[in-house]
Amino acid sequence: MKTYTNSVNGQSVEAADHQEIFNPATGDSLGLAPLSTESDVGSAVDAARLAQPGWATISDQERRDTVARVAQVLEDNSEYLAELITREQGKPLSGPGSRFEMQACVGWTQVPAALELPPEIVFEDEKRKDILHRVPLGVVAAIAPWNWPLMIAIWQIIPAIRMGNTVVLKPSEYTPIATLEMVRLINQVLPPGVLNTVSGDGRIGAALTSHPGIDKIMFTGSEATGRRIIEASTRNLAPITLELGGNDAAIILPGTDAGAIAEGLFWGAFLNMGQTCACIKRLYVHESDYEAVVGALSTLAGQMPVGDGMDESNLIGPLQNEMQYNKVKELVADARANGCEVMEFGNMPDTGYFLPLTLVGNIRDGQRLVDEEQFGPALPVIRYQSVDEAVASANGLGAGLGASVWANDPEQAQQIALNLEAGTVWINQHGAIHPMVPFGGNKNSGYGVEFGLEGLKAVTQPRVISVKK
């Protein structure tokens, strides 16, 4: 059985204890992942602090060139890492799965390497000139989730190091192996100490985010954990970027062609088996269009091949872990017990955390499957009578990550979109993120943004140089 290691100061570091990681599709053992201690956290932070001044003082172009080499490493090792993702996380190799995730890793590394954020003259007159510089914060603590373990880790790592910070990354305890292997490969082209890892459960995350040597925290995960991280940060006053998931609403305007939007709706809801923060979690359909929309989605769901993602004919895989599997089952059972219409599709394998693609009708606001983020393949389809009613329902929950409006007329949809309380509102698409477009939530979905120039600014602090003439 293979034993994996953390990376600290450019070296592989053996752990005193380990946890066994299993394939969620087959139950097969994948190997032993290290379990860090609080002392290990301290060593990783110390290594990052020692490396940060030197990394910050090299030229901006040198850092950009190094990040470009990281992109090449990711591209060269994409297939190896994609197979690890599939075995560990569950998403299929094919379709919008593990190879897709690795393409995103490469793209979200190449774009920051290409961006420039030069000093800016913010004021000048005959007496003075004020120049705004963006300087690194120091050491960034990055906490990555299990649903897109490599892609979201890249979202955290790359902007931070591009701008002269160093990083200590903790992958999810559910999916550590592929992430640790990615960091091992990346460190072939990074100076020692620029990127370090620790691994383990929430106790290690708490030790990292509360460490006095941390200058910035980046976290993607649950609202409950996000609140604990905010509390932990009072010990170091580190600024935080939080992406706390969502319960994204999609509104289909009356009369919209169901057949034309069905595929976009389907993947908007069931990408990664619904285990995506910015997936459609609530679908609002005008009562006159309900049967057409449900029929179009049912046809697609019934055609999707489900199974072990290492079989390239499969496009739908398992849920990643038993906790999430049981949560989704519970929410669907609650809907069924409350008289909702539960429509299930697909032939499930005998082993693994597989659940059928599920549409739930005859459901309304206030029921658990609507109000709680399911993070799985069970989509409530809610009838509405007026668009104002649908908008009020969409805004009625605390989540505010994403939303979408679907219509034959995009101009009409944009007017509705302005009334939706979400960080991003998509028109005739959902979850269509881009490395140049700022992304973040509001309300209980977190704060701060990632991607593009705004994402680079988020991992720096402003320094004004004011010159008297």
PELINNOR-V21269 format. One line per field, one symbol per residue. phi: phi as a letter, one per 20 degrees, with the letter a starting at -180 (. if undefined). psi: psi as a letter, one per 40 degrees, with the letter a starting at -180 (. if undefined). Layout:
# PELINNOR-V21269
phi->???
psi->???
This chain:
# PELINNOR-V21269
phi->.fdecedclmdfdfdfcbcedcffecnffdpddfdfdffffgffffffffefgfffeffgffffffffffgfffffdffgffffgffeeofffemedffgffgfgfffeffffeedcfgcfebbbfdbcddedddffpddeddeeeecfeffffgeffgffgenedcdddfffecefffffffgfgffdefgnfccccbqeffffffffeffeedaccccrffffgfffgffffeclffcddcdmbcfecdefgnfffffdgfffgffedgllmecgeefdbddcfgfdgffffffffffffeffdrgffefeedcdeffbfgfgfffgffffffffenfedddcoeeffdneecffcdcdlcbgnegfeedfflaecdfddfcdcfgfffffgefdffbecabcdafdfffffffgfeeebfcdedlabmeebfedgcadcleeobnccnmffffffdccfcedddee
psi->hihiiihhfeihhiidiiihhiheddeiheahiihiidddddddddddddddddddeiidddddddddddddddddedddddddddddddiidiafbddddddddddedddddeiigiihheihaedihhhhihiidbhhhhhiaedgddddddddddddddeeiiihhhiiedfdddddddddddedeiihedhiiiiaaddddddddeheeheihhhhaiddddddddddeedefhiihhhfaighihhhiheihdddeddddddddehffefhdfihehhhhideeddddddddddddeehhhaheeheehehaiididdddddddddddddddeeihhhiiihhidiifhiihhhhafiiieiddddhhdfafhhhhhiididdddddddeeieifciiihhidhddddddddeehgidhhihfihegiieehihiiabeeaiiiiiadddddefiihhhhhhh.
